[in-house]
Amino acid sequence: MAEKEVELAEGQGGSNKKLLLIALGGAVVLSAVIVAVLVMTGVLGGKGGDAAAEEGKGGAQQVAEAKKKSRAPLLYQPVEPPFVVSFSTDSDVRFMQIKLQVADRDPAVIERVKNNLPAIRNSLILLFSSQKPEALMTREGKEKLRKAALEEVRKVLREQTGEGTLENLFFTSFVMQ
């Protein structure tokens, strides 16, 4: 009987060792997976995900500025006076009047817009007067024009200041007669 107990104890000891090795191996694999995820998300200094994109744009300082900027309230700047353009006589619509505001979270961007208003107005008048009234009758047409106007303002800012950032542009009035 004593021999059976010794054999049983030795058999359980081997089984316990195997379970311990399996558990230890699982813990090592789990740890490796956790470290890999942390590196890929940038928590452990890796360049994965958004951290790599921001690193390519200029580093930790720009990441901090972007976070600060995203929490800042949106600043609106009206572009005055309203834009009035006329269309050719072959259309039922003869005139279009647009009031708009630019918006950004950085006061420096708003200042750049103010300082370059004549060039911005010139480009927008050329853009607005080149439109077909029929295309502007739909919401999609107006949205397409709004996006084109935003890109036009960004283009002028890039040409005049070297900085072409502007978060958004909004039509505050849109009248066609």
Contact map, one row per residue, 1 for C-alpha under 8 A:
111110000000000000000000000000000000000000000000000000000000000000000000000000000000000000000000000000000000000000000000000000000000000000000000000000000000000000000000000000000
111111000000000000000000000000000000000000000000000000000000000000000000000000000000000000000000000000000000000000000000000000000000000000000000000000000000000000000000000000000
111111100000000000000000000000000000000000000000000000000000000000000000000000000000000000000000000000000000000000000000000000000000000000000000000000000000000000000000000000000
111111110000000000000000000000000000000000000000000000000000000000000000000000000000000000000000000000000000000000000000000000000000000000000000000000000000000000000000000000000
111111111000000000000000000000000000000000000000000000000000000000000000000000000000000000000000000000000000000000000000000000000000000000000000000000000000000000000000000000000
011111111100000000000000000000000000000000000000000000000000000000000000000000000000000000000000000000000000000000000000000000000000000000000000000000000000000000000000000000000
001111111110000000000000000000000000000000000000000000000000000000000000000000000000000000000000000000000000000000000000000000000000000000000000000000000000000000000000000000000
000111111111000000000000000000000000000000000000000000000000000000000000000000000000000000000000000000000000000000000000000000000000000000000000000000000000000000000000000000000
000011111111100000000000000000000000000000000000000000000000000000000000000000000000000000000000000000000000000000000000000000000000000000000000000000000000000000000000000000000
000001111111110000000000000000000000000000000000000000000000000000000000000000000000000000000000000000000000000000000000000000000000000000000000000000000000000000000000000000000
000000111111111000000000000000000000000000000000000000000000000000000000000000000000000000000000000000000000000000000000000000000000000000000000000000000000000000000000000000000
000000011111111100000000000000000000000000000000000000000000000000000000000000000000000000000000000000000000000000000000000000000000000000000000000000000000000000000000000000000
000000001111111110000000000000000000000000000000000000000000000000000000000000000000000000000000000000000000000000000000000000000000000000000000000000000000000000000000000000000
000000000111111111000000000000000000000000000000000000000000000000000000000000000000000000000000000000000000000000000000000000000000000000000000000000000000000000000000000000000
000000000011111111100000000000000000000000000000000000000000000000000000000000000000000000000000000000000000000000000000000000000000000000000000000000000000000000000000000000000
000000000001111111110000000000000000000000000000000000000000000000000000000000000000000000000000000000000000000000000000000000000000000000000000000000000000000000000000000000000
000000000000111111111000000000000000000000000000000000000000000000000000000000000000000000000000000000000000000000000000000000000000000000000000000000000000000000000000000000000
000000000000011111111100000000000000000000000000000000000000000000000000000000000000000000000000000000000000000000000000000000000000000000000000000000000000000000000000000000000
000000000000001111111110000000000000000000000000000000000000000000000000000000000000000000000000000000000000000000000000000000000000000000000000000000000000000000000000000000000
000000000000000111111111000000000000000000000000000000000000000000000000000000000000000000000000000000000000000000000000000000000000000000000000000000000000000000000000000000000
000000000000000011111111100000000000000000000000000000000000000000000000000000000000000000000000000000000000000000000000000000000000000000000000000000000000000000000000000000000
000000000000000001111111110000000000000000000000000000000000000000000000000000000000000000000000000000000000000000000000000000000000000000000000000000000000000000000000000000000
000000000000000000111111111000000000000000000000000000000000000000000000000000000000000000000000000000000000000000000000000000000000000000000000000000000000000000000000000000000
000000000000000000011111111100000000000000000000000000000000000000000000000000000000000000000000000000000000000000000000000000000000000000000000000000000000000000000000000000000
000000000000000000001111111110000000000000000000000000000000000000000000000000000000000000000000000000000000000000000000000000000000000000000000000000000000000000000000000000000
000000000000000000000111111111000000000000000000000000000000000000000000000000000000000000000000000000000000000000000000000000000000000000000000000000000000000000000000000000000
000000000000000000000011111111100000000000000000000000000000000000000000000000000000000000000000000000000000000000000000000000000000000000000000000000000000000000000000000000000
000000000000000000000001111111110000000000000000000000000000000000000000000000000000000000000000000000000000000000000000000000000000000000000000000000000000000000000000000000000
000000000000000000000000111111111000000000000000000000000000000000000000000000000000000000000000000000000000000000000000000000000000000000000000000000000000000000000000000000000
000000000000000000000000011111111100000000000000000000000000000000000000000000000000000000000000000000000000000000000000000000000000000000000000000000000000000000000000000000000
000000000000000000000000001111111110000000000000000000000000000000000000000000000000000000000000000000000000000000000000000000000000000000000000000000000000000000000000000000000
000000000000000000000000000111111111000000000000000000000000000000000000000000000000000000000000000000000000000000000000000000000000000000000000000000000000000000000000000000000
000000000000000000000000000011111111100000000000000000000000000000000000000000000000000000000000000000000000000000000000000000000000000000000000000000000000000000000000000000000
000000000000000000000000000001111111110000000000000000000000000000000000000000000000000000000000000000000000000000000000000000000000000000000000000000000000000000000000000000000
000000000000000000000000000000111111111000000000000000000000000000000000000000000000000000000000000000000000000000000000000000000000000000000000000000000000000000000000000000000
000000000000000000000000000000011111111100000000000000000000000000000000000000000000000000000000000000000000000000000000000000000000000000000000000000000000000000000000000000000
000000000000000000000000000000001111111110000000000000000000000000000000000000000000000000000000000000000000000000000000000000000000000000000000000000000000000000000000000000000
000000000000000000000000000000000111111111110100000000000000000000000000000000000000000000000000000000000000000000000000000000000000000000000000000000000000000000000000000000000
000000000000000000000000000000000011111111111111000000000000000000000000000000000000000000000000000000000000000000000000000000000000000000000000000000000000000000000000000000000
000000000000000000000000000000000001111111100111100000000000000000000000000000000000000000000000000000000000000000000000000000000000000000000000000000000000000000000000000000000
000000000000000000000000000000000000111111110111111000000000000000000000000000000000000000000000000000000000000000000000000000000000000000000000000000000000000000000000000000000
000000000000000000000000000000000000011111111111111100000000000000000000000000000000000000000000000000000000000000000000000000000000000000000000000000000000000000000000000000000
000000000000000000000000000000000000011111111100000000000000000000000000000000000000000000000000000000000000000000000000000000000000000000000000000000000000000000000000000000000
000000000000000000000000000000000000011011111100000000000000000000000000000000000000000000000000000000000000000000000000000000000000000000000000000000000000000000000000000000000
000000000000000000000000000000000000001001111110000000000000000000000000000000000000000000000000000000000000000000000000000000000000000000000000000000000000000000000000000000000
000000000000000000000000000000000000011111111111001100000000000000000000000000000000000000000000000000000000000000000000000000000000000000000000000000000000000000000000000000000
000000000000000000000000000000000000001111001111111100100000000000000000000000000000000000000000000000000000000000000000000000000000000000000000000000000000000000000000000000000
000000000000000000000000000000000000001111000111111100000000000000000000000000000000000000000000000000000000000000000000000000000000000000000000000000000000000000000000000000000
000000000000000000000000000000000000000111000011111110000000000000000000000000000000000000000000000000000000000000000000000000000000000000000000000000000000000000000000000000000
000000000000000000000000000000000000000011000011111111000000000000000000000000000000000000000000000000000000000000000000000000000000000000000000000000000000000000000000000000000
000000000000000000000000000000000000000011000111111111100000000000000000000000000000000000000000000000000000000000000000000000000000000000000000000000000000000000000000000000000
000000000000000000000000000000000000000001000111111111110000000000000000000000000000000000000000000000000000000000000000000000000000000000000000000000000000000000000000000000000
000000000000000000000000000000000000000000000000111111111000000000000000000000000000000000000000000000000000000000000000000000000000000000000000000000000000000000000000000000000
000000000000000000000000000000000000000000000000011111111111011000000000000000000000000000000000000000000000000000000000000000000000000000000000000000000000000000000000000000000
000000000000000000000000000000000000000000000010001111111111001000000000000000000000000000000000000000000000000000000000000000000000000000000000000000000000000000000000000000000
000000000000000000000000000000000000000000000000000111111110000000000000000000000000000000000000000000000000000000000000000000000000000000000000000000000000000000000000000000000
000000000000000000000000000000000000000000000000000011111110010000000000000000000000000000000000000000000000000000000000000000000000000000000000000000000000000000000000000000000
000000000000000000000000000000000000000000000000000001111111110000000000000000000000000000000000000000000000000000000000000000000000000000000000000000000000000000000000000000000
000000000000000000000000000000000000000000000000000001111111111000000000000000000000000000000000000000000000000000000000000000000000000000000000000000000000000000000000000000000
000000000000000000000000000000000000000000000000000001100111111100000000000000000000000000000000000000000000000000000000000000000000000000000000000000000000000000000000000000000
000000000000000000000000000000000000000000000000000000000111111110000000000000000000000000000000000000000000000000000000000000000000000000000000000000000000000000000000000000000
000000000000000000000000000000000000000000000000000001001111111111000000000000000000000000000000000000000000000000000000000000000000000000000000000000000000000000000000000000000
000000000000000000000000000000000000000000000000000001100011111111100000000000000000000000000000000000000000000000000000000000000000000000000000000000000000000000000000000000000
000000000000000000000000000000000000000000000000000000000001111111110000000000000000000000000000000000000000000000000000000000000000000000000000000000000000000000000000000000000
000000000000000000000000000000000000000000000000000000000000111111111000000000000000000000000000000000000000000000000000000000000000000000000000000000000000000000000000000000000
000000000000000000000000000000000000000000000000000000000000011111111100000000000000000000000000000000000000000000000000000000000000000000000000000000000000000000000000000000000
000000000000000000000000000000000000000000000000000000000000001111111110000000000000000000000000000000000000000000000000000000000000000000000000000000000000000000000000000000000
000000000000000000000000000000000000000000000000000000000000000111111111000000000000000000000000000000000000000000000000000000000000000000000000000000000000000000000000000000000
000000000000000000000000000000000000000000000000000000000000000011111111000000000000000000000000000000001100000000000000000000000000000000000000000000000000000000000000000000000
000000000000000000000000000000000000000000000000000000000000000001111111100000000000000000000000000000001000000000000000000000000000000000000000000000000000000000000000000000000
000000000000000000000000000000000000000000000000000000000000000000111111100000000000000000000000000000000000000000000000000000000000000000000000000000000000000000000000000000000
000000000000000000000000000000000000000000000000000000000000000000011111110000000000000000000000000000001100000000000000000000000000000000000000000000000000000000000000000000000
000000000000000000000000000000000000000000000000000000000000000000000111111000000000000000000000000000001000000000000000000000000000000000000000000000000000000000000000000000000
000000000000000000000000000000000000000000000000000000000000000000000001111100000000000000000000000000111000000000000000000000000000000000000000000000000000000000000000000000000
000000000000000000000000000000000000000000000000000000000000000000000000111110000000000000000000000000111110010000000000000000000000000000000000000000000000000000000000000000000
000000000000000000000000000000000000000000000000000000000000000000000000011111000000000000000000000011110000010000000000000000000000000000000000000000000000000000000000000000000
000000000000000000000000000000000000000000000000000000000000000000000000001111100000000000000000000011100000010000000000000000000000000000000000000000000000000000000000000000000
000000000000000000000000000000000000000000000000000000000000000000000000000111110000000000000000001111000000000000000000000000000000000000000000000000000000000000000000000000000
000000000000000000000000000000000000000000000000000000000000000000000000000011111100000000000000001111000000000000001000000000000000000000000000000000000000000000000000000000000
000000000000000000000000000000000000000000000000000000000000000000000000000001111100000000000000001000000000000000000000000000000000000000000000000000000000000000000000000000000
000000000000000000000000000000000000000000000000000000000000000000000000000000111110000000000000001000000000000000000000000000000000000000000000000000000000000000000000000000000
000000000000000000000000000000000000000000000000000000000000000000000000000000111111000000000000111100000000000000000000000000000000000000000000000000000000000000000000000000000
000000000000000000000000000000000000000000000000000000000000000000000000000000001111100000000001111000000000000000000000000010000000000000000000000000000000000000000000000000000
000000000000000000000000000000000000000000000000000000000000000000000000000000000111110000000011110000000000000000000000000010000000000000000000000000000000000000000000000000000
000000000000000000000000000000000000000000000000000000000000000000000000000000000011111000000011100000000000000000000000000010011000000000000000000000000000000000000000000000000
000000000000000000000000000000000000000000000000000000000000000000000000000000000001111100000111000000000000000000000000000000001000000000000000000000000000000000000000000000000
000000000000000000000000000000000000000000000000000000000000000000000000000000000000111110101111000000000000000000000000000000001000100000000000000000000000000000000000000000000
000000000000000000000000000000000000000000000000000000000000000000000000000000000000011111100100000000000000000000000000000000000000000000000000000000000000000000000000000000000
000000000000000000000000000000000000000000000000000000000000000000000000000000000000001111110100000000000000000000000000000000000000000000000000000000000000000000000000000000000
000000000000000000000000000000000000000000000000000000000000000000000000000000000000000111110000000000000000000000000000000000000000000000000000000000000000000000000000000000000
000000000000000000000000000000000000000000000000000000000000000000000000000000000000001111111100000000000000000000000000000000000000100000000000000000000000000000000000000000000
000000000000000000000000000000000000000000000000000000000000000000000000000000000000000011111100000000000000000000000000000000000000000000000000000000000000000000000000000000001
000000000000000000000000000000000000000000000000000000000000000000000000000000000000001000111111000000000000000000000000000000000000100000000000000000000000000000000000000000011
000000000000000000000000000000000000000000000000000000000000000000000000000000000000011110111111000000000000000000000000000000000000000000000000000000000000000000000000000000011
000000000000000000000000000000000000000000000000000000000000000000000000000000000001111000001111100000000000000000000000000000000000000000000000000000000000000000000000000000011
000000000000000000000000000000000000000000000000000000000000000000000000000000000011111000001111110000000000000000000000000000000000000000000000000000000000000000000000000001111
000000000000000000000000000000000000000000000000000000000000000000000000000000000111100000000011111000000000000000000000000000000000000000000000000000000000000000000000000011110
000000000000000000000000000000000000000000000000000000000000000000000000000000000111000000000001111100000000000000000000000000000000000000000000000000000000000000000000001111100
000000000000000000000000000000000000000000000000000000000000000000000000000001111110000000000000111110000000000000000000000000000000000000000000000000000000000000000000001111000
000000000000000000000000000000000000000000000000000000000000000000000000000001100100000000000000011111000000000000000000000000000000000000000000000000000000000000000000111110000
000000000000000000000000000000000000000000000000000000000000000000000000000111100000000000000000001111100000000000000000000000000000000000000000000000000000000000000000111100000
000000000000000000000000000000000000000000000000000000000000000000000000000111100000000000000000000111110000010000000000000000000000000000000000000000000000000000000111110000000
000000000000000000000000000000000000000000000000000000000000000000000000011110000000000000000000000011111000010000000000000000000000000000000000000000000000000000000111110000000
000000000000000000000000000000000000000000000000000000000000000000000000011100000000000000000000000001111110110000000000000000000000000000000000000000000000000000000111000000000
000000000000000000000000000000000000000000000000000000000000000000001101111000000000000000000000000000111110000000000000000000000000000000000000000000000000000000000010000000000
000000000000000000000000000000000000000000000000000000000000000000001001001000000000000000000000000000011111110000000000000000000000000000000000000000000000000000000000000000000
000000000000000000000000000000000000000000000000000000000000000000000000001000000000000000000000000000011111111000000000000000000000000000000000000000000000000000000000000000000
000000000000000000000000000000000000000000000000000000000000000000000000000000000000000000000000000000000111111100000000000000000000000000000000000000000000000000000000000000000
000000000000000000000000000000000000000000000000000000000000000000000000000000000000000000000000000000010111111110000000000000000000000000000000000000000000000000001100000000000
000000000000000000000000000000000000000000000000000000000000000000000000001110000000000000000000000001110111111111000000000000000000000000000000000000000000000000000000000000000
000000000000000000000000000000000000000000000000000000000000000000000000000000000000000000000000000000000011111111100000000000000000000000000000000000000000000000000000000000000
000000000000000000000000000000000000000000000000000000000000000000000000000000000000000000000000000000000001111111110000000000000000000000000000000000000000100010000000000000000
000000000000000000000000000000000000000000000000000000000000000000000000000000000000000000000000000000000000111111111001000000000000000000000000000000000000100000000000000000000
000000000000000000000000000000000000000000000000000000000000000000000000000000000000000000000000000000000000011111111000000000000000000000000000000000000000000000000000000000000
000000000000000000000000000000000000000000000000000000000000000000000000000000000000000000000000000000000000001111111000000000000000000000000000000000000000000000000000000000000
000000000000000000000000000000000000000000000000000000000000000000000000000000000000000000000000000000000000000111111111000000000000000000000000000000000000100100000000000000000
000000000000000000000000000000000000000000000000000000000000000000000000000000100000000000000000000000000000000011111111100000000000000000000000000000000000000000000000000000000
000000000000000000000000000000000000000000000000000000000000000000000000000000000000000000000000000000000000000000011111110000000000000000000000000000000000000000000000000000000
000000000000000000000000000000000000000000000000000000000000000000000000000000000000000000000000000000000000000000011111111000000000000000000000000000000001000000000000000000000
000000000000000000000000000000000000000000000000000000000000000000000000000000000000000000000000000000000000000010011111111100000000000000000000000000011001100000000000000000000
000000000000000000000000000000000000000000000000000000000000000000000000000000000000000000000000000000000000000000001111111110000000000000000000000000000000000000000000000000000
000000000000000000000000000000000000000000000000000000000000000000000000000000000000000000000000000000000000000000000111111111000000000000000000000000000000000000000000000000000
000000000000000000000000000000000000000000000000000000000000000000000000000000000000000000000000000000000000000000000011111111100000000000000000000000011001000000000000000000000
000000000000000000000000000000000000000000000000000000000000000000000000000000000000000000000000000000000000000000000001111111110000000000000000000010011000000000000000000000000
000000000000000000000000000000000000000000000000000000000000000000000000000000000011100000000000000000000000000000000000111111111000000000000000000000000000000000000000000000000
000000000000000000000000000000000000000000000000000000000000000000000000000000000000000000000000000000000000000000000000011111111100000000000000000000000000000000000000000000000
000000000000000000000000000000000000000000000000000000000000000000000000000000000000000000000000000000000000000000000000001111111110000000000000000010000000000000000000000000000
000000000000000000000000000000000000000000000000000000000000000000000000000000000000100000000000000000000000000000000000000111111110000000000000000000000000000000000000000000000
000000000000000000000000000000000000000000000000000000000000000000000000000000000000111000000000000000000000000000000000000011111110000000000000000000000000000000000000000000000
000000000000000000000000000000000000000000000000000000000000000000000000000000000000000000000000000000000000000000000000000001111111000000000000000000000000000000000000000000000
000000000000000000000000000000000000000000000000000000000000000000000000000000000000000000000000000000000000000000000000000000111111101100000000000000000000000000000000000000000
000000000000000000000000000000000000000000000000000000000000000000000000000000000000000000000000000000000000000000000000000000000111111100000000000000000000000000000000000000000
000000000000000000000000000000000000000000000000000000000000000000000000000000000000001000101000000000000000000000000000000000000011111110000000000000000000000000000000000000000
000000000000000000000000000000000000000000000000000000000000000000000000000000000000000000000000000000000000000000000000000000000001111110000000000000000000000000000000000000000
000000000000000000000000000000000000000000000000000000000000000000000000000000000000000000000000000000000000000000000000000000000011111111001100000000000000000000000000000000000
000000000000000000000000000000000000000000000000000000000000000000000000000000000000000000000000000000000000000000000000000000000011111111111100100000000000000000000000000000000
000000000000000000000000000000000000000000000000000000000000000000000000000000000000000000000000000000000000000000000000000000000000111111101100000000000000000000000000000000000
000000000000000000000000000000000000000000000000000000000000000000000000000000000000000000000000000000000000000000000000000000000000001111111100000000000000000000000000000000000
000000000000000000000000000000000000000000000000000000000000000000000000000000000000000000000000000000000000000000000000000000000000000111111110000000000000000000000000000000000
000000000000000000000000000000000000000000000000000000000000000000000000000000000000000000000000000000000000000000000000000000000000000101111111000000000000000000000000000000000
000000000000000000000000000000000000000000000000000000000000000000000000000000000000000000000000000000000000000000000000000000000000001111111111100000000000000000000000000000000
000000000000000000000000000000000000000000000000000000000000000000000000000000000000000000000000000000000000000000000000000000000000001111111111110000000000000000000000000000000
000000000000000000000000000000000000000000000000000000000000000000000000000000000000000000000000000000000000000000000000000000000000000000111111111000000000000000000000000000000
000000000000000000000000000000000000000000000000000000000000000000000000000000000000000000000000000000000000000000000000000000000000000000011111111100000000000000000000000000000
000000000000000000000000000000000000000000000000000000000000000000000000000000000000000000000000000000000000000000000000000000000000000100001111111110000000000000000000000000000
000000000000000000000000000000000000000000000000000000000000000000000000000000000000000000000000000000000000000000000000000000000000000000000111111111000000000000000000111000000
000000000000000000000000000000000000000000000000000000000000000000000000000000000000000000000000000000000000000000000000000000000000000000000011111111100000000000000000100000000
000000000000000000000000000000000000000000000000000000000000000000000000000000000000000000000000000000000000000000000000000000000000000000000001111111110000000000000000000000000
000000000000000000000000000000000000000000000000000000000000000000000000000000000000000000000000000000000000000000000000000100100000000000000000111111111000000000000000100000000
000000000000000000000000000000000000000000000000000000000000000000000000000000000000000000000000000000000000000000000000000000000000000000000000011111111100000000000101100000000
000000000000000000000000000000000000000000000000000000000000000000000000000000000000000000000000000000000000000000000000000000000000000000000000001111111110000000000000000000000
000000000000000000000000000000000000000000000000000000000000000000000000000000000000000000000000000000000000000000000001001100000000000000000000000111111111000000000000000000000
000000000000000000000000000000000000000000000000000000000000000000000000000000000000000000000000000000000000000000000001001100000000000000000000000011111111100000000100000000000
000000000000000000000000000000000000000000000000000000000000000000000000000000000000000000000000000000000000000000000000000000000000000000000000000001111111110000011100000000000
000000000000000000000000000000000000000000000000000000000000000000000000000000000000000000000000000000000000000000000000000000000000000000000000000000111111111000010000000000000
000000000000000000000000000000000000000000000000000000000000000000000000000000000000000000000000000000000000000000000011001000000000000000000000000000011111111100010000000000000
000000000000000000000000000000000000000000000000000000000000000000000000000000000000000000000000000000000000000110010001000000000000000000000000000000001111111111111000000000000
000000000000000000000000000000000000000000000000000000000000000000000000000000000000000000000000000000000000000000000000000000000000000000000000000000000111111111111000000000000
000000000000000000000000000000000000000000000000000000000000000000000000000000000000000000000000000000000000000000000000000000000000000000000000000000000011111111110000000000000
000000000000000000000000000000000000000000000000000000000000000000000000000000000000000000000000000000000000000000010000000000000000000000000000000000000001111111000000000000000
000000000000000000000000000000000000000000000000000000000000000000000000000000000000000000000000000000000000000100000000000000000000000000000000000000000000111111110000000000000
000000000000000000000000000000000000000000000000000000000000000000000000000000000000000000000000000000000000000000000000000000000000000000000000000000000000111111110000000000000
000000000000000000000000000000000000000000000000000000000000000000000000000000000000000000000000000000000000000000000000000000000000000000000000000000000000111011111000000000000
000000000000000000000000000000000000000000000000000000000000000000000000000000000000000000000000000000000000000000000000000000000000000000000000000000000111111011111100000000000
000000000000000000000000000000000000000000000000000000000000000000000000000000000000000000000000000000000000100000000000000000000000000000000000000000000100110000111110000000000
000000000000000000000000000000000000000000000000000000000000000000000000000000000000000000000000000001110000100000000000000000000000000000000000000001001100000000011111000000000
000000000000000000000000000000000000000000000000000000000000000000000000000000000000000000000000000001111000000000000000000000000000000000000000000000000000000000001111100000000
000000000000000000000000000000000000000000000000000000000000000000000000000000000000000000000000000001110000000000000000000000000000000000000000000001000000000000000111110000000
000000000000000000000000000000000000000000000000000000000000000000000000000000000000000000000000000111100000000000000000000000000000000000000000011011000000000000000011111000000
000000000000000000000000000000000000000000000000000000000000000000000000000000000000000000000000000111100000000000000000000000000000000000000000010000000000000000000001111100000
000000000000000000000000000000000000000000000000000000000000000000000000000000000000000000000000011110000000000000000000000000000000000000000000010000000000000000000000111111000
000000000000000000000000000000000000000000000000000000000000000000000000000000000000000000000000011110000000000000000000000000000000000000000000000000000000000000000000011111000
000000000000000000000000000000000000000000000000000000000000000000000000000000000000000000000000111100000000000000000000000000000000000000000000000000000000000000000000001111100
000000000000000000000000000000000000000000000000000000000000000000000000000000000000000000000001111000000000000000000000000000000000000000000000000000000000000000000000001111110
000000000000000000000000000000000000000000000000000000000000000000000000000000000000000000000001110000000000000000000000000000000000000000000000000000000000000000000000000011111
000000000000000000000000000000000000000000000000000000000000000000000000000000000000000000001111100000000000000000000000000000000000000000000000000000000000000000000000000001111
000000000000000000000000000000000000000000000000000000000000000000000000000000000000000000011111000000000000000000000000000000000000000000000000000000000000000000000000000000111
